[in-house]
């Protein structure tokens, strides 16, 4: 009995471990299912494309964009005429913008005519150190200068300079005006008086006497700026020059610009 059990146990093959088993090969059912899925995907895509292709396109809604609007007051303003456009005036003949000499006046001692153009060298020559002035003006965009000088009677003499700078160097006009006015008080004897309604325009009364040969004279000065143009007015007289006189001359000149 014991022997038979032992023999039966010995003849039964041992059960293999999972690590030793071979992987099962795919059967035909798995292959068929995979092919069906692939065909279904391709077929569905084709049908969907055909349906979409034959469908009438749906128009897109209009894009809502707010158009730019200009203020009514701005749009209603008419364009400036050539006579009112500052740039048209100041880019033209600068000598025509100089204050006209009074009736009976004759050319002064700075040329054979009352009005004329000055180039950079001619304008710089009017200063104590022409070379330094030439370099400064060239660096700050000097463009051109117009000069008026006249003599009236025996004791009145006037010089007006309009010094224009390039449009890109418009600040040069203000710098030039401020540089000129910085030394005016010492020469004229007057203090700077700001022109009403202006941020920069100033006048100096002529209260300090000077001598030229046997003659005694006084000199008032006025300075202004209009865009790219620096304005200088010198007025000499045999008697003291008031700030009101200089303000009147400067105002008339600025109005022409």
VOBA-1610 file (N, C-alpha, C; in pm, whole numbers, padded with zeros to 5 digits, always signed):
BEGIN
Unk+00085-00121+00000Unk+00000+00000+00000Unk+00086+00122+00000Unk+00179+00117+00082Unk+00272+00231+00092Unk+00353+00243-00032Unk+00389+00128-00087Unk+00472+00128-00209Unk+00397+00188-00325Unk+00265+00156-00340Unk+00185+00206-00450Unk+00170+00356-00445Unk+00153+00413-00330Unk+00138+00558-00316Unk+00266+00627-00353Unk+00376+00568-00311Unk+00507+00627-00341Unk+00532+00625-00490Unk+00489+00508-00554Unk+00512+00498-00698Unk+00427+00600-00775Unk+00302+00615-00730Unk+00213+00710-00798Unk+00266+00852-00788Unk+00318+00885-00674Unk+00374+01021-00652Unk+00497+01041-00736Unk+00574+00937-00750Unk+00700+00948-00824Unk+00674+00964-00972Unk+00566+00902-01027Unk+00541+00907-01170Unk+00470+01036-01213Unk+00410+01117-01123Unk+00338+01242-01160Unk+00439+01354-01180Unk+00442+01424-01298Unk+00541+01530-01323Unk+00521+01649-01233Unk+00630+01709-01189Unk+00618+01826-01100Unk+00555+01944-01171Unk+00485+02035-01101Unk+00419+02152-01157Unk+00523+02260-01181Unk+00535+02314-01306Unk+00637+02416-01335Unk+00606+02548-01265Unk+00710+02624-01235Unk+00693+02756-01173Unk+00656+02856-01279Unk+00590+02970-01243Unk+00546+03069-01340Unk+00662+03126-01420Unk+00781+03138-01360Unk+00895+03195-01431Unk+00939+03108-01547Unk+00906+02986-01545Unk+00952+02896-01649Unk+00854+02880-01763Unk+00731+02935-01747Unk+00629+02918-01850Unk+00659+03006-01972Unk+00630+02957-02087Unk+00644+03035-02210Unk+00521+03124-02227Unk+00533+03239-02280Unk+00416+03323-02306Unk+00325+03260-02408Unk+00197+03280-02387Unk+00102+03221-02480Unk+00103+03298-02613Unk+00100+03228-02723Unk+00092+03297-02852Unk-00047+03352-02874Unk-00056+03468-02953Unk-00187+03526-02984Unk-00265+03432-03073Unk-00393+03423-03039Unk-00479+03340-03120Unk-00539+03420-03235Unk-00610+03361-03322Unk-00673+03425-03437Unk-00781+03525-03396Unk-00843+03505-03283Unk-00950+03595-03237Unk-00896+03735-03210Unk-00781+03744-03148Unk-00722+03875-03118Unk-00686+03950-03246Unk-00636+03878-03347Unk-00599+03941-03474Unk-00723+03998-03545Unk-00831+03922-03546Unk-00955+03966-03609Unk-01011+04091-03540Unk-01007+04092-03407Unk-01059+04207-03333Unk-00977+04334-03361Unk-00846+04317-03369Unk-00760+04433-03397Unk-00788+04490-03535Unk-00803+04403-03633Unk-00833+04447-03768Unk-00967+04517-03775Unk-01065+04466-03702Unk-01198+04528-03703Unk-01194+04668-03644Unk-01119+04682-03537Unk-01107+04815-03475Unk-01042+04913-03571Unk-00936+04868-03639Unk-00866+04956-03733Unk-00958+04996-03847Unk-01029+04899-03902Unk-01121+04930-04011Unk-01232+05024-03966Unk-01278+05005-03842Unk-01384+05092-03790Unk-01336+05237-03779Unk-01210+05254-03732Unk-01156+05389-03717Unk-01141+05456-03853Unk-01084+05380-03950Unk-01064+05437-04084Unk-01197+05466-04151Unk-01290+05371-04138Unk-01420+05391-04201Unk-01495+05507-04142Unk-01490+05519-04010Unk-01560+05631-03945Unk-01500+05765-03984Unk-01366+05771-03995Unk-01302+05896-04035Unk-01342+05935-04176Unk-01347+05837-04267Unk-01384+05866-04406Unk-01528+05915-04416Unk-01618+05847-04344Unk-01758+05889-04346Unk-01773+06030-04289Unk-01702+06058-04179Unk-01710+06191-04117Unk-01657+06299-04210Unk-01548+06271-04279Unk-01491+06369-04373Unk-01589+06397-04486Unk-01654+06287-04537Unk-01747+06304-04648Unk-01868+06388-04606Unk-01917+06362-04485Unk-02031+06439-04435Unk-01993+06586-04418Unk-01874+06611-04362Unk-01831+06749-04339Unk-01805+06822-04471Unk-01752+06750-04570Unk-01718+06810-04699Unk-01844+06858-04773Unk-01951+06778-04762Unk-02074+06810-04834Unk-02167+06903-04755Unk-02129+06941-04636Unk-02213+07027-04554Unk-02192+07173-04593Unk-02297+07252-04596Unk-02288+07395-04629Unk-02210+07469-04520Unk-02105+07548-04558Unk-02025+07617-04456Unk-02109+07712-04372Unk-02085+07710-04245Unk-02155+07801-04154Unk-02078+07933-04149Unk-02140+08045-04187Unk-02066+08174-04186Unk-02026+08212-04044Unk-01905+08270-04034Unk-01855+08314-03904Unk-01923+08444-03864Unk-01942+08465-03736Unk-02001+08592-03692Unk-01908+08709-03722Unk-01962+08824-03743Unk-01882+08944-03771Unk-01795+08979-03651Unk-01671+09019-03680Unk-01580+09058-03573Unk-01616+09199-03527Unk-01641+09214-03400Unk-01679+09345-03346Unk-01553+09422-03310Unk-01519+09525-03390Unk-01401+09608-03366Unk-01446+09753-03358Unk-01407+09818-03252Unk-01442+09959-03235Unk-01351+10044-03322Unk-01407+10119-03413Unk-01330+10203-03501Unk-01282+10327-03426Unk-01160+10378-03460Unk-01111+10498-03391Unk-01199+10618-03420Unk-01222+10695-03318Unk-01307+10813-03330Unk-01227+10936-03288Unk-01235+11042-03365Unk-01169+11167-03330Unk-01271+11259-03263Unk-01224+11337-03167Unk-01316+11431-03104Unk-01378+11524-03208Unk-01503+11554-03188Unk-01574+11638-03286Unk-01507+11773-03299Unk-01461+11828-03187Unk-01399+11960-03193Unk-01271+11956-03273Unk-01198+11844-03264Unk-01073+11832-03340Unk-01102+11815-03488Unk-01198+11730-03520Unk-01229+11703-03660Unk-01288+11826-03729Unk-01351+11913-03651Unk-01416+12029-03711Unk-01318+12141-03742Unk-01194+12133-03688Unk-01098+12240-03710Unk-01046+12235-03854Unk-01054+12344-03927Unk-01003+12345-04064Unk-00850+12344-04064Unk-00789+12294-04169Unk-00642+12296-04176Unk-00591+12439-04182Unk-00469+12457-04129Unk-00410+12590-04130Unk-00374+12631-04272Unk-00394+12757-04300Unk-00351+12810-04429Unk-00201+12838-04423Unk-00141+12860-04539Unk+00002+12890-04544Unk+00035+13017-04466Unk-00060+13111-04464Unk-00036+13237-04393Unk-00039+13219-04242Unk-00107+13115-04194Unk-00121+13093-04050Unk-00030+12984-03996Unk+00031+12906-04083Unk+00117+12797-04040Unk+00256+12852-04006Unk+00295+12843-03879Unk+00423+12897-03836Unk+00540+12840-03916Unk+00537+12708-03941Unk+00651+12646-04007Unk+00665+12696-04151Unk+00553+12718-04218Unk+00559+12771-04354Unk+00622+12911-04351Unk+00583+12991-04253Unk+00635+13127-04244Unk+00783+13129-04208Unk+00822+13053-04106Unk+00960+13059-04060Unk+01056+12981-04148Unk+01006+12892-04233Unk+01094+12822-04326Unk+01112+12899-04457Unk+01041+13010-04470Unk+01053+13092-04590Unk+01166+13193-04576Unk+01145+13310-04635Unk+01245+13417-04630Unk+01246+13479-04491Unk+01349+13450-04416Unk+01355+13495-04277Unk+01370+13647-04268Unk+01431+13710-04368Unk+01449+13855-04363Unk+01316+13929-04369Unk+01215+13866-04429Unk+01084+13930-04438Unk+01010+13929-04304Unk+01059+13851-04209Unk+00996+13845-04077Unk+01061+13942-03979Unk+01166+14011-04022Unk+01229+14111-03936Unk+01139+14233-03922Unk+01145+14295-03807Unk+01066+14416-03782Unk+01111+14526-03878Unk+01019+14585-03954Unk+01059+14691-04049Unk+01116+14812-03976Unk+01210+14876-04040Unk+01267+14998-03984Unk+01165+15110-03992Unk+01168+15203-03899Unk+01073+15316-03904Unk+01102+15406-04023Unk+01003+15481-04058Unk+01016+15573-04172Unk+01132+15670-04148Unk+01213+15687-04251Unk+01324+15780-04243Unk+01452+15718-04191Unk+01450+15591-04151Unk+01569+15526-04099Unk+01665+15493-04213Unk+01792+15485-04181Unk+01896+15451-04277Unk+01973+15330-04228Unk+02043+15257-04319Unk+02119+15140-04274Unk+02221+15178-04168Unk+02236+15088-04071Unk+02332+15111-03964Unk+02474+15079-04009Unk+02561+15062-03912Unk+02703+15043-03942Unk+02741+14896-03955Unk+02642+14805-03972Unk+02674+14663-03984Unk+02648+14610-04124Unk+02646+14695-04222Unk+02626+14653-04360Unk+02567+14764-04443Unk+02562+14737-04573Unk+02512+14839-04663Unk+02362+14839-04678Unk+02292+14745-04614Unk+02146+14740-04622Unk+02088+14722-04484Unk+01961+14754-04472Unk+01897+14743-04341Unk+01879+14598-04299Unk+01842+14509-04395Unk+01824+14367-04363Unk+01919+14283-04447Unk+01964+14172-04390Unk+02055+14083-04461Unk+02060+13949-04390Unk+02112+13849-04460Unk+02137+13717-04401Unk+02280+13712-04350Unk+02300+13638-04242Unk+02433+13611-04189Unk+02453+13460-04183Unk+02570+13415-04229Unk+02604+13274-04209Unk+02665+13255-04071Unk+02704+13135-04042Unk+02755+13104-03907Unk+02877+13186-03873Unk+02971+13197-03965Unk+03093+13273-03938Unk+03063+13421-03917Unk+02976+13478-03998Unk+02942+13620-03985Unk+02872+13650-03852Unk+02783+13559-03812Unk+02714+13582-03685Unk+02809+13564-03567Unk+02893+13461-03572Unk+02987+13438-03462Unk+03087+13551-03447Unk+03114+13622-03557Unk+03211+13732-03553Unk+03164+13847-03465Unk+03036+13851-03430Unk+02983+13958-03347Unk+03016+13940-03199Unk+03076+13828-03164Unk+03100+13797-03023Unk+03246+13822-02986Unk+03269+13831-02855Unk+03403+13862-02804Unk+03502+13754-02844Unk+03462+13628-02835Unk+03549+13516-02874Unk+03477+13442-02986Unk+03495+13484-03111Unk+03421+13425-03223Unk+03441+13275-03238Unk+03561+13226-03213Unk+03589+13084-03230Unk+03505+12997-03137Unk+03494+13039-03012Unk+03413+12963-02917Unk+03266+12966-02956Unk+03217+13084-02995Unk+03077+13096-03034Unk+03048+13013-03158Unk+03141+13013-03252Unk+03125+12934-03374Unk+03107+12787-03340Unk+03192+12734-03252Unk+03185+12592-03215Unk+03055+12559-03142Unk+03014+12647-03050Unk+02891+12623-02975Unk+02769+12621-03066Unk+02763+12718-03155Unk+02648+12725-03246Unk+02645+12606-03341Unk+02761+12565-03390Unk+02767+12449-03479Unk+02721+12323-03407Unk+02759+12308-03280Unk+02720+12190-03203Unk+02571+12189-03170Unk+02509+12307-03166Unk+02368+12315-03128Unk+02275+12332-03246Unk+02322+12305-03367Unk+02233+12300-03482Unk+02201+12434-03545Unk+02298+12528-03545Unk+02275+12657-03611Unk+02236+12633-03758Unk+02132+12704-03801Unk+02086+12691-03939Unk+02114+12817-04021Unk+02068+12932-03971Unk+02088+13058-04042Unk+02051+13171-03948Unk+02088+13294-03988Unk+02054+13412-03908Unk+02019+13526-04002Unk+01919+13603-03963Unk+01878+13723-04037Unk+01901+13843-03946Unk+01950+13951-04005Unk+01985+14069-03926Unk+01920+14194-03984Unk+01873+14278-03894Unk+01824+14411-03931Unk+01897+14512-03845Unk+01948+14618-03906Unk+02011+14723-03827Unk+01987+14857-03897Unk+01941+14950-03819Unk+01912+15082-03876Unk+01949+15192-03777Unk+01961+15311-03832Unk+01994+15430-03755Unk+01888+15535-03782Unk+01843+15599-03677Unk+01739+15701-03690Unk+01782+15824-03611Unk+01789+15936-03680Unk+01837+16057-03614Unk+01986+16045-03586Unk+02028+16116-03485Unk+02170+16115-03451Unk+02202+16029-03329Unk+02099+15980-03261Unk+02129+15910-03135Unk+02048+15783-03113Unk+01985+15730-03219Unk+01909+15605-03203Unk+01960+15502-03304Unk+01991+15388-03250Unk+02047+15282-03333Unk+01988+15149-03285Unk+01940+15065-03380Unk+01873+14939-03343Unk+01933+14822-03422Unk+01951+14711-03355Unk+01998+14587-03417Unk+01903+14474-03375Unk+01856+14396-03471Unk+01769+14281-03443Unk+01828+14159-03512Unk+01843+14051-03436Unk+01892+13924-03491Unk+01786+13817-03473Unk+01758+13744-03580Unk+01676+13623-03574Unk+01769+13506-03604Unk+01795+13425-03504Unk+01888+13313-03519Unk+01808+13184-03519Unk+01809+13116-03633Unk+01728+12996-03648Unk+01814+12870-03640Unk+01759+12769-03571Unk+01827+12641-03554Unk+01751+12531-03630Unk+01816+12418-03651Unk+01751+12307-03720Unk+01630+12261-03641Unk+01531+12205-03713Unk+01409+12158-03645Unk+01441+12054-03539Unk+01538+11967-03568Unk+01573+11862-03472Unk+01648+11916-03351Unk+01698+12041-03360Unk+01773+12103-03251Unk+01703+12229-03202Unk+01570+12222-03194Unk+01491+12340-03157Unk+01531+12395-03022Unk+01577+12309-02932Unk+01619+12356-02801Unk+01737+12450-02806Unk+01810+12450-02917Unk+01923+12541-02931Unk+01881+12687-02928Unk+01761+12718-02974Unk+01712+12856-02973Unk+01696+12906-02830Unk+01636+12825-02744Unk+01618+12865-02605Unk+01753+12876-02534Unk+01843+12784-02561Unk+01976+12790-02500Unk+02050+12916-02542Unk+02040+12951-02670Unk+02107+13071-02718Unk+02049+13195-02653Unk+01917+13203-02643Unk+01854+13318-02581Unk+01896+13331-02434Unk+01898+13220-02363Unk+01936+13225-02222Unk+02084+13261-02204Unk+02169+13214-02294Unk+02311+13247-02286Unk+02334+13396-02309Unk+02262+13452-02405Unk+02277+13594-02435Unk+02226+13680-02319Unk+02112+13642-02263Unk+02052+13724-02158Unk+02127+13715-02025Unk+02212+13612-02011Unk+02282+13595-01882Unk+02380+13708-01853Unk+02432+13774-01958Unk+02529+13882-01936Unk+02471+14020-01963Unk+02340+14026-01994Unk+02280+14153-02033Unk+02273+14252-01918Unk+02249+14205-01797Unk+02234+14297-01684Unk+02362+14376-01658Unk+02476+14310-01670Unk+02603+14378-01644Unk+02630+14488-01746Unk+02585+14468-01870Unk+02610+14567-01973Unk+02508+14680-01972Unk+02381+14646-01954Unk+02276+14748-01962Unk+02257+14824-01832Unk+02286+14760-01720Unk+02261+14822-01591Unk+02121+14795-01538Unk+02036+14732-01620Unk+01899+14700-01578Unk+01888+14556-01534Unk+01777+14525-01470Unk+01751+14389-01427Unk+01651+14324-01523Unk+01653+14192-01527Unk+01565+14119-01619Unk+01419+14139-01579Unk+01336+14176-01676Unk+01193+14192-01655Unk+01122+14095-01749Unk+01049+14001-01692Unk+00978+13901-01773Unk+00861+13966-01846Unk+00851+13938-01975Unk+00742+13992-02055Unk+00611+13924-02012Unk+00507+13999-01981Unk+00380+13938-01938Unk+00327+13838-02041Unk+00280+13725-01992Unk+00227+13622-02080Unk+00332+13532-02141Unk+00457+13547-02101Unk+00565+13466-02158Unk+00639+13394-02046Unk+00694+13277-02079Unk+00772+13201-01981Unk+00921+13233-01990Unk+00966+13287-02103Unk+01110+13304-02124Unk+01150+13444-02171Unk+01063+13514-02241Unk+01102+13642-02300Unk+01128+13747-02192Unk+01243+13813-02202Unk+01283+13911-02100Unk+01336+14037-02167Unk+01328+14148-02094Unk+01382+14276-02141Unk+01468+14337-02032Unk+01565+14419-02075Unk+01654+14488-01982Unk+01654+14636-02019Unk+01623+14720-01923Unk+01629+14865-01946Unk+01775+14908-01955Unk+01801+15010-02035Unk+01937+15064-02047Unk+01958+15179-01953Unk+02020+15153-01839Unk+02041+15258-01739Unk+02189+15288-01716Unk+02275+15213-01780Unk+02420+15230-01762Unk+02477+15301-01885Unk+02550+15410-01863Unk+02603+15488-01974Unk+02732+15429-02027Unk+02751+15446-02157Unk+02872+15403-02225Unk+02922+15518-02312Unk+03048+15514-02345Unk+03104+15620-02430Unk+03162+15558-02555Unk+03144+15627-02665Unk+03202+15589-02794Unk+03258+15716-02855Unk+03387+15732-02839Unk+03447+15859-02880Unk+03402+15969-02787Unk+03340+16072-02843Unk+03291+16183-02761Unk+03144+16165-02724Unk+03080+16059-02777Unk+02936+16040-02756Unk+02910+15951-02635Unk+02802+15980-02567Unk+02757+15897-02456Unk+02625+15833-02498Unk+02611+15706-02470Unk+02486+15637-02510Unk+02448+15533-02405Unk+02323+15490-02414Unk+02269+15385-02328Unk+02214+15274-02419Unk+02216+15153-02368Unk+02171+15039-02452Unk+02078+14948-02373Unk+01955+14932-02426Unk+01861+14836-02370Unk+01862+14710-02456Unk+01827+14599-02396Unk+01828+14472-02469Unk+01700+14393-02439Unk+01663+14310-02536Unk+01544+14225-02520Unk+01571+14091-02587Unk+01518+13985-02527Unk+01543+13850-02580Unk+01413+13770-02579Unk+01392+13693-02684Unk+01274+13608-02694Unk+01306+13482-02771Unk+01213+13389-02766Unk+01228+13263-02841Unk+01093+13225-02899Unk+01095+13183-03024Unk+00973+13138-03092Unk+01008+13009-03166Unk+00976+12896-03106Unk+01007+12767-03168Unk+01155+12748-03187Unk+01199+12744-03313Unk+01341+12721-03342Unk+01417+12851-03369Unk+01358+12966-03332Unk+01419+13096-03358Unk+01445+13170-03227Unk+01570+13212-03208Unk+01606+13299-03097Unk+01605+13443-03146Unk+01549+13533-03066Unk+01534+13673-03104Unk+01616+13760-03009Unk+01695+13851-03068Unk+01771+13946-02988Unk+01749+14086-03043Unk+01717+14179-02954Unk+01695+14319-02992Unk+01786+14406-02906Unk+01871+14486-02971Unk+01955+14584-02902Unk+01912+14723-02948Unk+01889+14812-02854Unk+01847+14948-02889Unk+01934+15047-02812Unk+02002+15131-02888Unk+02091+15232-02830Unk+02032+15371-02848Unk+02051+15452-02747Unk+01997+15588-02749Unk+02089+15680-02669Unk+02080+15809-02700Unk+02159+15907-02625Unk+02105+15931-02486Unk+01989+15876-02456Unk+01928+15890-02323Unk+01891+15750-02272Unk+01869+15734-02141Unk+01835+15601-02089Unk+01716+15539-02162Unk+01723+15408-02176Unk+01620+15332-02248Unk+01534+15259-02146Unk+01404+15278-02152Unk+01314+15216-02054Unk+01283+15071-02089Unk+01239+14997-01989Unk+01197+14858-02012Unk+01074+14854-02101Unk+00987+14955-02091Unk+00867+14961-02175Unk+00904+14975-02322Unk+01007+15054-02351Unk+01051+15069-02490Unk+01100+14937-02546Unk+01178+14865-02467Unk+01232+14737-02513Unk+01120+14634-02527Unk+01024+14637-02437Unk+00913+14542-02444Unk+00830+14568-02569Unk+00811+14695-02604Unk+00734+14728-02724Unk+00804+14678-02850Unk+00935+14695-02859Unk+01010+14648-02975Unk+01006+14496-02985Unk+01025+14428-02871Unk+01024+14282-02873Unk+00887+14228-02909Unk+00783+14289-02855Unk+00650+14242-02884Unk+00616+14254-03032Unk+00654+14367-03094Unk+00629+14384-03237Unk+00704+14281-03320Unk+00826+14251-03279Unk+00904+14152-03353Unk+00845+14011-03337Unk+00804+13977-03215Unk+00747+13844-03192Unk+00616+13825-03268Unk+00539+13933-03281Unk+00412+13923-03353Unk+00433+13891-03500Unk+00544+13929-03556Unk+00573+13901-03696Unk+00610+13754-03717Unk+00644+13686-03610Unk+00677+13543-03620Unk+00554+13456-03603
//
